[in-house]
Amino acid sequence: MATILHIAFVDQWEAALGAGSYRWSTRGKSLDDGATFIHASRPDQVAMVANFAYDDVTEPLCLLVIDTARLVSALCDEDLDGTGMSFPHIYGPLNLDAVVDVRPYHRGPDGLWPEVTAEAVS
């Protein structure tokens, strides 16, 4: 099973359970507001993304563990910023049955979002 991860606010994930799909692209942006894809990461990218985009967040976060084989929407691996690092992007709503696990994601004792290993989410 190939997995990717999405950093989500717990309350937005819980709302998606009632709505039937998850539509948040990233912090503050959703497919309903014009975003064209849902940002995802491989395990070794999560901490970098979290410490960049969620550095001042105090609300509870979780990691959506996504089985790529179950995705209904298209998945593309892209380097849109020209950084030489590609990220998985889900072009459309995230179907709930593609989410095979939801893990709490807490800051470490140093105040930073911690590294995630592939073993930790498999």
C-alpha positions in Angstrom: 0.0 0.0 0.0 1.4 3.4 -1.0 0.5 6.1 1.5 0.7 9.8 1.6 -0.2 12.2 4.4 -2.3 15.3 4.7 -2.0 17.7 7.7 -5.5 18.5 8.8 -7.2 20.5 11.6 -9.1 18.0 13.7 -12.3 20.0 13.5 -12.2 20.1 9.7 -11.6 16.4 9.5 -14.6 15.8 11.9 -16.8 18.0 9.7 -15.7 16.1 6.6 -17.0 12.8 8.2 -20.5 14.3 8.2 -20.1 15.9 4.8 -19.0 12.8 3.0 -15.7 14.1 1.6 -12.7 16.2 2.7 -12.2 19.4 0.7 -9.5 21.4 2.5 -6.4 22.1 0.4 -4.2 23.5 3.2 -4.4 25.9 6.0 -7.1 28.5 5.2 -7.8 27.2 1.7 -10.4 24.8 0.4 -11.6 23.4 -2.9 -14.8 25.4 -2.2 -12.8 28.7 -2.1 -11.0 28.1 -5.4 -8.1 25.9 -4.5 -7.5 23.3 -7.3 -5.9 20.5 -5.3 -5.4 19.1 -1.8 -1.8 19.3 -0.6 -0.3 16.1 0.6 3.2 15.0 1.7 5.3 11.9 2.0 6.3 11.1 5.6 9.7 12.7 5.3 8.2 16.0 4.2 5.5 16.4 6.9 7.7 18.1 9.6 9.1 20.6 7.0 5.6 21.5 5.8 4.2 21.7 9.3 7.0 23.9 10.6 6.6 26.2 7.6 2.8 26.4 7.2 1.5 25.6 10.7 4.2 27.2 12.8 1.8 29.4 14.8 -1.1 27.0 15.0 -2.5 26.2 18.5 -5.6 24.2 17.4 -5.3 20.4 17.3 -3.9 18.8 14.2 -4.0 15.3 12.8 -2.4 13.4 10.0 -4.7 11.8 7.5 -3.0 8.6 6.3 -4.2 8.1 2.7 -4.0 4.9 0.6 -3.2 6.2 -2.8 -4.8 3.2 -4.5 -8.2 4.1 -3.0 -8.2 7.7 -4.3 -11.1 8.6 -6.6 -9.6 12.0 -7.5 -6.4 12.3 -9.6 -3.1 12.2 -7.8 -0.1 14.0 -9.3 3.4 14.3 -8.0 4.5 17.9 -8.8 7.2 20.5 -8.1 5.1 23.6 -8.6 7.5 26.0 -6.9 10.6 25.0 -8.9 12.4 24.0 -5.7 13.4 20.6 -6.9 11.2 18.9 -4.4 7.9 17.3 -5.6 4.8 16.9 -3.5 1.7 14.7 -4.0 -1.4 16.8 -5.0 -4.9 15.4 -5.0 -6.9 17.1 -7.7 -10.4 17.0 -6.3 -12.2 16.0 -3.1 -10.6 13.4 -0.8 -13.0 10.4 -0.6 -13.2 9.3 3.0 -12.6 5.6 2.3 -9.1 6.5 1.1 -8.2 7.6 4.6 -7.0 4.5 6.3 -5.9 6.0 9.5 -6.0 9.3 11.4 -3.1 10.1 13.7 -2.9 12.9 16.2 0.0 15.2 15.4 1.5 17.1 18.4 4.4 19.4 18.8 7.6 18.1 20.3 9.1 19.3 23.6 11.1 21.8 21.6 7.9 23.4 20.2 8.5 22.1 16.7 6.4 19.7 14.7 8.2 16.4 14.8 9.6 14.3 12.0 7.4 11.4 10.8 8.7 8.1 9.7 7.1 5.8 7.1 7.1 3.1 9.7 5.1 5.3 12.1 2.2 5.6 9.6 2.2 2.2 8.0 
